[in-house]
Each structure stands twice: as C-alpha cells, then as structure tokens.
Amino acid sequence: MAVKKFHKNRFNSRKQKLPIKIILVREKKLIESHYEFLKCSIKQNKLVCIGKVKPTEYSKEYCIKLVYNGLVAPKVYVVEPEIEYHDDIHMFPKEKNLCLYHPETDDFHWNSRVNNVYDTIIPWTLEWFVYYELYLITGKWEHPFIPHRTNN
C-alpha cells in the first residue's frame, strides 16, 4: 500500500516540476486526440485552442477560445456570438471568461498539479453551454452553483 502512495506522490511532484513547454505540448496532444473540433497551437508560452461547439441540434453554434499557460487554471472565452454579462450567467465580468469551477468544492475543482484540460475544463465547458441554453429558456441557471455576485 505504501508503495502505491509513493508512486502517486512521485508522479504528482514530477508533473509539477516539468518545464512549462512540455506541459503545454502534452495538453495540446491530449486535447487534439480527444476533441477534433478544437484546433490548438502554442504561442508565447500559452496553449491556445479555438473551436466551434453546438450544445444541441437546435442550438446556436458558439466559437470558443481556451487559453492555458500551464501554471494557473485555463480560461475559456466565448468568441462568437458575444454573450452579454449578467450575474446569473456564470461568467466573470472583467474578462467575460466562463465560470467553470469553484476552488472550494469537491466537484468541478481545478488543480493544475493533478488535472488535465481535456478531461476537466473542456467537458465542463460543453456542459456550461447546455446550462446556458437552458438559462435562455427559463431565465434561471439550472446547474448547481455557489452564488457569486460581482456587480454592486
């Protein structure tokens, strides 16, 4: 049992010490192998992925941009069509990037030492759009969330 724990901790510490360029290349490869709709490149030490998503056959098509520097949580932006900020829509007002996780919860928590973008941020982004479409219908954010008001 102690051996497994040792290997797990050794892996996590090795991942943390990898050069940023290697982290970004690895993330790019994982994303491109799992999501054909995203085209990724590494520019100025940032992974940038752009693609179009359509939550349902009846939905609009949304162009998204994901930006990740390998150090802090990735940010996802809606490039087109522009989504106007509102406190009830889970976006951050300053940059208008999507609110996809909360650091104080067990579910939907990002940790760059153990998470990969392809199996957390991207699925959370796709789910965000489903709830955004529901919001457009009901006027209420239907996904469980921790309230955060930014407008005073």
C-alpha positions in Angstrom: 0.0 0.0 0.0 2.8 2.4 0.9 4.5 1.7 -2.5 1.4 2.8 -4.4 1.1 6.0 -2.4 4.8 6.7 -3.0 4.4 6.3 -6.8 1.4 8.5 -6.8 3.2 11.3 -4.9 6.3 10.9 -7.1 4.2 11.2 -10.2 2.4 14.4 -9.0 5.7 16.0 -7.9 7.3 15.1 -11.3 4.3 16.6 -13.2 4.6 19.8 -11.2 8.4 20.1 -12.0 8.0 19.6 -15.7 9.0 22.6 -17.9 6.0 24.6 -19.0 6.7 23.9 -22.7 6.4 20.1 -22.0 3.2 20.6 -20.0 1.7 22.6 -22.9 2.8 20.2 -25.6 1.3 17.3 -23.6 -2.0 19.1 -23.1 -2.1 20.0 -26.8 -1.7 16.4 -27.8 -4.3 15.2 -25.3 -6.9 17.8 -26.4 -6.3 17.2 -30.1 -6.6 13.4 -29.7 -9.9 13.7 -27.8 -11.6 16.7 -29.5 -11.5 17.1 -33.3 -13.4 20.4 -33.2 -10.6 22.2 -31.4 -7.5 23.4 -33.2 -4.6 24.1 -30.9 -1.3 26.0 -31.0 1.3 27.1 -28.6 2.1 30.8 -28.8 4.1 32.9 -26.4 4.2 30.0 -23.8 0.4 29.6 -23.9 -1.7 26.9 -25.3 -4.5 28.4 -27.4 -7.3 26.2 -28.6 -10.2 27.5 -30.8 -13.2 25.7 -32.0 -17.0 25.7 -32.5 -19.5 24.0 -30.2 -23.2 23.4 -30.7 -24.8 22.0 -27.5 -27.8 20.6 -29.3 -29.0 20.3 -32.8 -31.4 23.2 -32.1 -28.7 25.5 -30.5 -26.7 28.3 -32.0 -23.1 27.5 -32.8 -20.6 29.1 -30.4 -17.0 29.8 -31.2 -14.8 29.3 -28.1 -11.2 30.1 -27.2 -9.3 28.3 -24.5 -6.1 29.8 -23.1 -3.8 27.9 -20.8 -0.3 28.9 -19.6 0.5 25.7 -17.7 0.6 27.4 -14.3 -2.9 28.7 -13.5 -6.3 27.4 -14.4 -7.2 27.6 -18.1 -9.6 30.3 -19.2 -12.4 29.8 -21.7 -13.9 32.6 -23.7 -16.9 32.8 -26.0 -15.6 34.5 -29.1 -18.8 34.5 -31.0 -21.7 35.3 -30.6 -20.9 37.7 -27.8 -22.7 36.8 -24.6 -23.6 39.8 -22.5 -22.5 39.5 -18.9 -25.2 39.1 -16.2 -24.7 38.0 -12.6 -27.0 35.0 -13.2 -24.8 33.7 -16.0 -21.7 32.0 -14.7 -19.1 34.2 -16.3 -16.5 36.6 -14.9 -17.4 40.2 -15.6 -14.0 41.6 -16.2 -12.7 39.2 -18.9 -16.0 37.6 -19.7 -14.5 34.1 -19.4 -16.7 31.2 -18.3 -17.0 30.3 -14.6 -16.5 26.5 -14.8 -15.4 25.5 -11.3 -15.2 26.7 -7.7 -12.0 26.3 -5.7 -13.9 25.4 -2.5 -15.9 22.4 -3.9 -15.0 18.8 -4.5 -16.9 18.7 -7.7 -15.8 20.9 -10.5 -12.5 21.8 -8.9 -9.4 22.7 -11.0 -5.9 21.7 -9.7 -3.1 22.1 -12.2 -1.0 19.5 -10.4 -3.5 16.7 -11.0 -5.9 17.8 -13.7 -5.7 17.8 -17.4 -7.6 20.3 -19.6 -9.0 17.6 -21.9 -10.9 15.7 -19.1 -12.0 18.6 -16.9 -12.1 22.1 -18.5 -13.4 21.0 -21.9 -16.2 18.7 -20.6 -17.1 21.5 -18.1 -17.2 24.0 -21.0 -19.5 21.8 -23.1 -21.8 21.3 -20.1 -21.7 25.1 -19.4 -23.3 25.7 -22.8 -26.1 23.2 -22.2 -26.9 25.2 -19.0 -26.6 28.5 -20.8 -29.1 27.3 -23.4 -31.5 26.3 -20.5 -30.9 29.7 -19.0 -32.0 31.3 -22.2 -35.3 29.3 -22.0 -36.0 29.5 -18.2 -34.2 32.7 -17.1 -32.6 30.6 -14.3 -29.2 29.0 -14.0 -30.2 25.3 -13.6 -26.9 23.8 -12.7 -25.9 23.6 -9.0 -23.6 26.5 -8.1 -22.2 28.6 -5.4 -23.6 32.1 -5.8 -21.1 34.8 -6.6 -22.3 38.4 -7.2 -19.8 40.7 -8.7 -22.0 43.7 -9.5 -22.6 46.0 -6.6 
